[in-house]
């Protein structure tokens, strides 16, 4: 995964000596500190609480003066890992790149199971509650918006208090075996529809075999909505 978050800090006023003297370890630490502080303040507006520490920077470090504004970016998503690296880069006649490690704890509200959930159960707001957790304690990610997952199905049994992660859920079938569906054959802006019968179960985005009720042919179609499938026009 490449850059996820990019900040450009205007540091000419804060570090006027950059154009005249070498960039030191103290300068690098100060840049990283300001970068993390700015990001933490942005996260606070999203109801997240951030704690962080800058990793070690070799005190003997001497880099060329930065003629312009240094660019700072996370190399990995700090909301998915507690040990993100920060890339600091400077362009100009003597460009350089510097990686700084950091320790980040990101806390915020996430959805957790309010009671035991059974495999195949469809989620509703009554089954979930919100609790503050460390969001980046697990690389599996967290879920925060009930509107995005209501009606989804639980893949396996879940205990009370378990933090919901994307791998615990799956989309319900939009079409089930035996359902009558609309088959849409499309090419460019032109399309033709016919009626068919599903020969299997599938969720939106998945493929399913469908029998065309007019021609009795069996075709493989992609589910685009409940009761609707699409095939490329021959």
Secondary structure, DSSP 4 states (H G I P E B T S, - for coil): ----EEEE---TTTTGGGGTSPEEHHHHHHHHHHHHHHHHHHHHTTTEEEEEEE----TT-EE---SS--EEEESS-TTT-SS-EEEEEE-STT-EEEEEEEEEEEEEEEEEESS-B-TTPBP-GGGEEEEEEETTS-TT-----GGGTTT-EESS-B-TTPBP-GGGEEPPPSB-TT-EEEEEEEETTEEEEEEEEESS-B-TT-EEEEEETTT--EEEEEEEETTEEEEE--
